[in-house]
Amino acid sequence: MGKFEIKKDKSGQFRFNLKAGNGQVILSSEAYTTKSACENGIESVRKNSQDDGKFERKTAKDGSPYFNLKATNGQVIGASEMYSSTSAMENGVASVKKNAPDASVDDISS
């Protein structure tokens, strides 16, 4: 079972990671100034992760495939790690689709 983990970064901003059942991070958020904005980002991932068209598949300068998950307004709400192959990246997309809707939220920001 996947989970969202909310944490505070060094500058005091809130971020979340979506982790798969094995604990691997499959999606990381941008920084949010408030916890409620971060929680709204999580809800946006839950909703948008079910639409394949919201996944923007990209290739880094070094050739590594990765993806961004975008909201309806086109804003990036989460980014993946760099993958070793396109098929590994597609497995990451599938993992986000599978884990995001029912993932619990673990708030470790305090």
C-alpha positions in Angstrom: 0.0 0.0 0.0 1.4 3.4 -1.0 1.6 6.5 1.2 2.1 10.2 0.9 4.8 11.5 3.3 4.6 15.3 4.1 7.9 16.8 5.4 9.5 20.2 5.9 12.6 21.1 4.0 15.5 23.1 5.3 13.9 26.4 4.3 10.7 25.5 6.3 8.6 24.8 3.2 6.4 21.7 2.9 6.9 18.9 0.4 5.4 15.5 -0.2 6.7 12.2 -1.6 4.5 9.5 -2.9 6.0 6.2 -1.8 5.2 2.7 -3.2 4.4 -0.2 -0.9 8.1 -1.1 -0.9 9.1 2.4 0.4 10.5 3.6 -2.9 9.7 7.3 -3.8 7.8 7.3 -7.0 6.7 11.0 -7.1 8.1 14.1 -5.4 6.3 17.5 -5.1 7.4 21.1 -5.5 7.8 23.2 -2.3 4.6 24.7 -0.7 4.6 27.6 1.7 1.8 26.1 3.9 0.8 22.6 4.9 -2.7 23.1 3.6 -1.4 23.9 0.1 0.7 20.8 0.3 -2.4 18.8 1.3 -4.2 20.3 -1.7 -1.3 19.1 -3.9 -1.8 15.6 -2.6 -5.5 15.7 -3.5 -4.5 17.0 -6.9 -2.2 14.0 -7.4 -5.0 11.6 -6.3 -7.3 13.1 -8.9 -5.0 13.7 -11.8 -3.0 10.4 -11.5 -6.0 8.6 -13.0 -5.7 10.5 -16.3 -2.9 9.2 -18.5 -2.9 12.5 -20.4 -1.7 14.3 -17.3 1.6 12.4 -17.3 4.2 14.3 -19.3 6.9 11.8 -20.3 10.3 13.5 -20.8 14.0 12.8 -21.3 16.7 14.5 -19.4 19.9 15.9 -21.1 21.8 12.7 -20.2 19.1 10.6 -21.9 17.4 9.4 -18.7 13.6 9.1 -19.0 11.4 10.7 -16.3 7.9 12.0 -16.0 6.0 14.9 -14.5 2.4 14.8 -13.3 0.5 17.9 -14.3 -2.7 19.4 -12.9 -5.7 20.5 -15.1 -4.2 24.0 -15.3 -0.9 22.6 -16.7 1.1 23.2 -13.5 3.5 20.4 -12.5 2.4 18.8 -9.2 4.9 16.0 -9.0 8.1 14.8 -10.7 9.6 11.3 -10.8 13.1 10.2 -10.4 15.4 9.6 -13.4 14.9 6.1 -14.8 17.3 3.8 -16.6 14.9 2.9 -19.4 11.6 3.9 -20.9 10.0 0.7 -19.6 11.2 1.4 -16.1 9.6 4.9 -16.4 6.3 3.4 -17.6 6.4 1.1 -14.5 6.8 4.3 -12.4 3.7 5.9 -14.1 1.7 2.7 -13.5 2.8 2.7 -9.9 1.6 6.3 -9.4 -1.7 5.4 -11.0 -2.1 2.4 -8.7 -0.9 3.9 -5.4 -2.0 7.5 -5.4 -5.8 7.2 -5.1 -5.9 5.2 -1.8 -2.5 6.1 -0.4 -2.5 7.1 3.3 -0.9 10.4 4.4 1.9 10.3 6.9 2.7 13.8 8.2 6.3 13.9 9.5 6.7 17.7 9.1 6.5 18.6 12.8 
